Amino acid sequence: MKNIIILSLLLLLSIKSNSQEKVKQNDNKFLISLHYTGNIRNDNFVSDKYNGILGLNAHYVLFNNKLISVQGGLGLDYFQGRFIDNQVDLKNRIMVNPNFGVEFNAGKTFKPFFNLGYSFFTAKYVIKMTRFNISSPVDPLIQGSNTEVTNSFNSLSINPGFRLYFNDKVYFQTDYKYLPIESNINAHILALGIGLKF
């Protein structure tokens, strides 16, 4: 997970260094937003086993004109594992989502956008097992054992949304993220937050 975050940040920095000439010097190039992450239940492992908590989006403007703004970005969403039962301990996880997108200059304050990316999400949980369903600290035959299970739910991410600008720097953002993980696992994530352009 750390390697994915580091590689995504390096990709964002390399995009920044290679595209400085395309953006005017006095334009605001960075967009950072903090948001609530909502995970809609959809009768599958990802949507039913995790609560969305908090997220962070960072984008860098690669190209900007009167009609569109092309951006490269990185999204991080924190998910809390829901309680399953006393035998399963579901670990909290972070979804990493590097992406590219276009923001449309529809008006001075209203700017819809569309991002396309790839999400990295790994579910980890511990199954607590005991022989005879009991555990004894004094009897070696009746000891508990734990098994850690890891499942990967990486997927393409389709992410439409819009920003409402209060002024040149501060904006409200809401967006929807669709993750077609597998044929029977589709995650639907909503986000509401406040951002800063600088």
BALOBA-1460 file (C-alpha; in Angstrom, 3 decimals):
// residues 198
<rec num="1" residu="m" x="0.000" y="0.000" z="0.000"/>
<rec num="2" residu="k" x="2.830" y="2.409" z="0.880"/>
<rec num="3" residu="n" x="4.517" y="1.635" z="-2.445"/>
<rec num="4" residu="i" x="1.343" y="2.475" z="-4.372"/>
<rec num="5" residu="i" x="0.957" y="5.816" z="-2.561"/>
<rec num="6" residu="i" x="4.641" y="6.685" z="-3.118"/>
<rec num="7" residu="l" x="4.473" y="5.742" z="-6.831"/>
<rec num="8" residu="s" x="1.292" y="7.800" z="-7.270"/>
<rec num="9" residu="l" x="2.911" y="10.843" z="-5.642"/>
<rec num="10" residu="l" x="6.010" y="10.441" z="-7.830"/>
<rec num="11" residu="l" x="3.761" y="10.266" z="-10.912"/>
<rec num="12" residu="l" x="2.014" y="13.470" z="-9.826"/>
<rec num="13" residu="l" x="5.363" y="15.235" z="-9.263"/>
<rec num="14" residu="s" x="6.698" y="14.111" z="-12.644"/>
<rec num="15" residu="i" x="3.547" y="15.408" z="-14.335"/>
<rec num="16" residu="k" x="4.064" y="18.728" z="-12.547"/>
<rec num="17" residu="s" x="7.691" y="19.045" z="-13.653"/>
<rec num="18" residu="n" x="6.921" y="18.151" z="-17.281"/>
<rec num="19" residu="s" x="3.952" y="20.477" z="-17.694"/>
<rec num="20" residu="q" x="4.950" y="23.756" z="-16.076"/>
<rec num="21" residu="e" x="5.130" y="25.538" z="-19.431"/>
<rec num="22" residu="k" x="1.505" y="24.701" z="-20.301"/>
<rec num="23" residu="v" x="0.032" y="26.582" z="-17.341"/>
<rec num="24" residu="k" x="0.277" y="30.341" z="-17.013"/>
<rec num="25" residu="q" x="2.604" y="31.428" z="-14.231"/>
<rec num="26" residu="n" x="-0.020" y="33.424" z="-12.329"/>
<rec num="27" residu="d" x="-2.712" y="30.703" z="-12.488"/>
<rec num="28" residu="n" x="-3.564" y="28.587" z="-9.452"/>
<rec num="29" residu="k" x="-2.218" y="25.128" z="-10.257"/>
<rec num="30" residu="f" x="-3.091" y="22.969" z="-7.241"/>
<rec num="31" residu="l" x="-6.516" y="21.848" z="-5.978"/>
<rec num="32" residu="i" x="-6.767" y="20.075" z="-2.617"/>
<rec num="33" residu="s" x="-10.055" y="19.014" z="-1.035"/>
<rec num="34" residu="l" x="-11.042" y="17.234" z="2.162"/>
<rec num="35" residu="h" x="-14.319" y="15.315" z="1.986"/>
<rec num="36" residu="y" x="-16.685" y="12.850" z="3.607"/>
<rec num="37" residu="t" x="-16.639" y="9.497" z="1.805"/>
<rec num="38" residu="g" x="-19.946" y="7.646" z="1.577"/>
<rec num="39" residu="n" x="-19.952" y="3.970" z="0.580"/>
<rec num="40" residu="i" x="-23.387" y="2.943" z="-0.758"/>
<rec num="41" residu="r" x="-24.468" y="-0.608" z="0.153"/>
<rec num="42" residu="n" x="-24.878" y="-2.811" z="-2.905"/>
<rec num="43" residu="d" x="-24.971" y="-6.438" z="-1.646"/>
<rec num="44" residu="n" x="-21.284" y="-7.206" z="-2.115"/>
<rec num="45" residu="f" x="-18.177" y="-7.452" z="0.058"/>
<rec num="46" residu="v" x="-16.769" y="-3.964" z="-0.548"/>
<rec num="47" residu="s" x="-19.995" y="-2.030" z="-0.066"/>
<rec num="48" residu="d" x="-21.419" y="-4.091" z="2.795"/>
<rec num="49" residu="k" x="-18.263" y="-4.574" z="4.877"/>
<rec num="50" residu="y" x="-16.832" y="-1.003" z="4.900"/>
<rec num="51" residu="n" x="-18.018" y="2.413" z="6.068"/>
<rec num="52" residu="g" x="-16.627" y="5.383" z="4.179"/>
<rec num="53" residu="i" x="-15.120" y="7.906" z="6.608"/>
<rec num="54" residu="l" x="-12.856" y="10.582" z="5.148"/>
<rec num="55" residu="g" x="-11.013" y="11.370" z="1.940"/>
<rec num="56" residu="l" x="-8.446" y="13.689" z="0.414"/>
<rec num="57" residu="n" x="-8.121" y="14.706" z="-3.250"/>
<rec num="58" residu="a" x="-5.145" y="16.501" z="-4.751"/>
<rec num="59" residu="h" x="-4.999" y="17.674" z="-8.376"/>
<rec num="60" residu="y" x="-2.468" y="19.552" z="-10.460"/>
<rec num="61" residu="v" x="-3.526" y="21.610" z="-13.508"/>
<rec num="62" residu="l" x="-1.676" y="20.346" z="-16.594"/>
<rec num="63" residu="f" x="-3.389" y="22.579" z="-19.143"/>
<rec num="64" residu="n" x="-5.844" y="25.447" z="-18.781"/>
<rec num="65" residu="n" x="-7.798" y="27.626" z="-21.207"/>
<rec num="66" residu="k" x="-11.180" y="29.372" z="-21.272"/>
<rec num="67" residu="l" x="-13.128" y="26.150" z="-21.885"/>
<rec num="68" residu="i" x="-11.392" y="23.319" z="-20.034"/>
<rec num="69" residu="s" x="-8.787" y="22.506" z="-17.408"/>
<rec num="70" residu="v" x="-6.916" y="19.198" z="-17.774"/>
<rec num="71" residu="q" x="-5.728" y="17.808" z="-14.424"/>
<rec num="72" residu="g" x="-3.732" y="14.912" z="-13.011"/>
<rec num="73" residu="g" x="-4.566" y="13.850" z="-9.488"/>
<rec num="74" residu="l" x="-4.480" y="11.458" z="-6.578"/>
<rec num="75" residu="g" x="-7.382" y="10.493" z="-4.316"/>
<rec num="76" residu="l" x="-7.102" y="8.830" z="-0.904"/>
<rec num="77" residu="d" x="-10.223" y="7.473" z="0.817"/>
<rec num="78" residu="y" x="-10.230" y="5.978" z="4.324"/>
<rec num="79" residu="f" x="-12.662" y="3.112" z="4.991"/>
<rec num="80" residu="q" x="-13.532" y="1.612" z="8.363"/>
<rec num="81" residu="g" x="-14.262" y="-2.105" z="8.539"/>
<rec num="82" residu="r" x="-17.753" y="-2.892" z="9.804"/>
<rec num="83" residu="f" x="-18.298" y="-5.385" z="12.621"/>
<rec num="84" residu="i" x="-19.020" y="-8.855" z="11.229"/>
<rec num="85" residu="d" x="-18.869" y="-11.122" z="14.286"/>
<rec num="86" residu="n" x="-16.519" y="-12.055" z="17.130"/>
<rec num="87" residu="q" x="-14.566" y="-14.434" z="14.902"/>
<rec num="88" residu="v" x="-13.744" y="-11.982" z="12.076"/>
<rec num="89" residu="d" x="-11.696" y="-8.806" z="12.577"/>
<rec num="90" residu="l" x="-11.963" y="-6.601" z="9.464"/>
<rec num="91" residu="k" x="-9.084" y="-4.107" z="9.189"/>
<rec num="92" residu="n" x="-9.532" y="-0.442" z="8.233"/>
<rec num="93" residu="r" x="-8.183" y="0.325" z="4.749"/>
<rec num="94" residu="i" x="-7.183" y="3.209" z="2.448"/>
<rec num="95" residu="m" x="-8.215" y="3.300" z="-1.219"/>
<rec num="96" residu="v" x="-5.594" y="4.918" z="-3.467"/>
<rec num="97" residu="n" x="-6.881" y="6.384" z="-6.738"/>
<rec num="98" residu="p" x="-4.476" y="8.046" z="-9.218"/>
<rec num="99" residu="n" x="-6.461" y="9.695" z="-12.025"/>
<rec num="100" residu="f" x="-6.618" y="12.145" z="-14.922"/>
<rec num="101" residu="g" x="-9.552" y="14.451" z="-15.517"/>
<rec num="102" residu="v" x="-11.097" y="17.415" z="-17.269"/>
<rec num="103" residu="e" x="-12.829" y="20.319" z="-15.514"/>
<rec num="104" residu="f" x="-15.251" y="22.258" z="-17.733"/>
<rec num="105" residu="n" x="-15.508" y="26.035" z="-17.303"/>
<rec num="106" residu="a" x="-19.311" y="26.114" z="-17.530"/>
<rec num="107" residu="g" x="-19.531" y="29.348" z="-15.512"/>
<rec num="108" residu="k" x="-17.642" y="31.498" z="-13.082"/>
<rec num="109" residu="t" x="-18.767" y="29.471" z="-10.056"/>
<rec num="110" residu="f" x="-20.129" y="26.154" z="-11.441"/>
<rec num="111" residu="k" x="-17.502" y="23.793" z="-12.914"/>
<rec num="112" residu="p" x="-18.371" y="20.140" z="-13.653"/>
<rec num="113" residu="f" x="-15.555" y="17.626" z="-14.036"/>
<rec num="114" residu="f" x="-14.933" y="14.060" z="-15.140"/>
<rec num="115" residu="n" x="-12.021" y="11.919" z="-13.887"/>
<rec num="116" residu="l" x="-10.865" y="8.528" z="-15.116"/>
<rec num="117" residu="g" x="-8.397" y="6.518" z="-13.066"/>
<rec num="118" residu="y" x="-7.533" y="3.269" z="-11.353"/>
<rec num="119" residu="s" x="-8.289" y="2.448" z="-7.722"/>
<rec num="120" residu="f" x="-6.129" y="0.227" z="-5.527"/>
<rec num="121" residu="f" x="-8.059" y="-1.364" z="-2.655"/>
<rec num="122" residu="t" x="-7.018" y="-4.424" z="-0.644"/>
<rec num="123" residu="a" x="-9.300" y="-5.912" z="2.002"/>
<rec num="124" residu="k" x="-7.560" y="-7.515" z="4.984"/>
<rec num="125" residu="y" x="-9.255" y="-9.414" z="7.770"/>
<rec num="126" residu="v" x="-8.251" y="-11.855" z="10.490"/>
<rec num="127" residu="i" x="-10.287" y="-15.007" z="11.142"/>
<rec num="128" residu="k" x="-9.906" y="-16.079" z="14.753"/>
<rec num="129" residu="m" x="-10.030" y="-19.864" z="14.923"/>
<rec num="130" residu="t" x="-10.075" y="-22.152" z="17.948"/>
<rec num="131" residu="r" x="-10.097" y="-25.899" z="18.177"/>
<rec num="132" residu="f" x="-13.304" y="-27.113" z="19.804"/>
<rec num="133" residu="n" x="-14.501" y="-23.455" z="19.678"/>
<rec num="134" residu="i" x="-12.758" y="-22.779" z="22.994"/>
<rec num="135" residu="s" x="-9.244" y="-21.742" z="23.972"/>
<rec num="136" residu="s" x="-7.253" y="-22.776" z="27.023"/>
<rec num="137" residu="p" x="-4.016" y="-21.096" z="28.108"/>
<rec num="138" residu="v" x="-2.885" y="-24.230" z="29.983"/>
<rec num="139" residu="d" x="-3.773" y="-26.985" z="27.486"/>
<rec num="140" residu="p" x="-1.676" y="-27.004" z="24.270"/>
<rec num="141" residu="l" x="-4.304" y="-29.078" z="22.418"/>
<rec num="142" residu="i" x="-6.961" y="-26.411" z="22.938"/>
<rec num="143" residu="q" x="-5.270" y="-23.333" z="21.527"/>
<rec num="144" residu="g" x="-6.656" y="-20.586" z="19.323"/>
<rec num="145" residu="s" x="-5.048" y="-19.718" z="15.997"/>
<rec num="146" residu="n" x="-5.572" y="-16.770" z="13.660"/>
<rec num="147" residu="t" x="-5.610" y="-16.717" z="9.866"/>
<rec num="148" residu="e" x="-5.080" y="-13.481" z="7.945"/>
<rec num="149" residu="v" x="-6.927" y="-13.229" z="4.618"/>
<rec num="150" residu="t" x="-6.188" y="-10.658" z="1.898"/>
<rec num="151" residu="n" x="-8.447" y="-9.922" z="-1.078"/>
<rec num="152" residu="s" x="-7.653" y="-7.447" z="-3.849"/>
<rec num="153" residu="f" x="-10.479" y="-5.288" z="-5.242"/>
<rec num="154" residu="n" x="-8.490" y="-3.107" z="-7.666"/>
<rec num="155" residu="s" x="-10.534" y="-1.523" z="-10.424"/>
<rec num="156" residu="l" x="-10.953" y="1.164" z="-13.044"/>
<rec num="157" residu="s" x="-12.613" y="4.271" z="-11.555"/>
<rec num="158" residu="i" x="-15.167" y="6.492" z="-13.317"/>
<rec num="159" residu="n" x="-15.630" y="9.756" z="-11.421"/>
<rec num="160" residu="p" x="-18.017" y="12.567" z="-12.491"/>
<rec num="161" residu="g" x="-18.727" y="15.539" z="-10.214"/>
<rec num="162" residu="f" x="-18.790" y="19.310" z="-9.906"/>
<rec num="163" residu="r" x="-17.229" y="22.170" z="-7.973"/>
<rec num="164" residu="l" x="-19.035" y="25.314" z="-6.800"/>
<rec num="165" residu="y" x="-16.538" y="28.132" z="-6.304"/>
<rec num="166" residu="f" x="-17.244" y="30.632" z="-3.507"/>
<rec num="167" residu="n" x="-14.346" y="32.771" z="-4.759"/>
<rec num="168" residu="d" x="-11.139" y="32.234" z="-6.759"/>
<rec num="169" residu="k" x="-9.670" y="29.977" z="-4.072"/>
<rec num="170" residu="v" x="-12.366" y="28.154" z="-2.041"/>
<rec num="171" residu="y" x="-14.868" y="25.689" z="-3.488"/>
<rec num="172" residu="f" x="-17.451" y="23.076" z="-2.522"/>
<rec num="173" residu="q" x="-17.049" y="19.716" z="-4.278"/>
<rec num="174" residu="t" x="-19.330" y="16.754" z="-4.682"/>
<rec num="175" residu="d" x="-18.674" y="13.719" z="-6.839"/>
<rec num="176" residu="y" x="-19.639" y="10.127" z="-7.522"/>
<rec num="177" residu="k" x="-17.137" y="7.319" z="-8.047"/>
<rec num="178" residu="y" x="-18.138" y="4.103" z="-9.811"/>
<rec num="179" residu="l" x="-15.831" y="1.089" z="-9.486"/>
<rec num="180" residu="p" x="-16.727" y="-1.901" z="-11.741"/>
<rec num="181" residu="i" x="-14.526" y="-4.280" z="-9.722"/>
<rec num="182" residu="e" x="-15.978" y="-7.592" z="-10.925"/>
<rec num="183" residu="s" x="-19.152" y="-8.726" z="-12.640"/>
<rec num="184" residu="n" x="-21.027" y="-9.013" z="-9.328"/>
<rec num="185" residu="i" x="-19.082" y="-6.383" z="-7.309"/>
<rec num="186" residu="n" x="-19.739" y="-2.748" z="-8.179"/>
<rec num="187" residu="a" x="-18.776" y="-0.110" z="-5.625"/>
<rec num="188" residu="h" x="-20.594" y="3.247" z="-5.542"/>
<rec num="189" residu="i" x="-18.867" y="6.005" z="-3.560"/>
<rec num="190" residu="l" x="-20.195" y="9.518" z="-2.936"/>
<rec num="191" residu="a" x="-18.098" y="12.414" z="-1.651"/>
<rec num="192" residu="l" x="-18.966" y="15.867" z="-0.217"/>
<rec num="193" residu="g" x="-16.253" y="18.287" z="0.779"/>
<rec num="194" residu="i" x="-14.505" y="21.639" z="0.769"/>
<rec num="195" residu="g" x="-11.431" y="22.448" z="-1.278"/>
<rec num="196" residu="l" x="-8.771" y="25.069" z="-1.822"/>
<rec num="197" residu="k" x="-7.195" y="26.166" z="-5.119"/>
<rec num="198" residu="f" x="-3.725" y="27.698" z="-4.891"/>
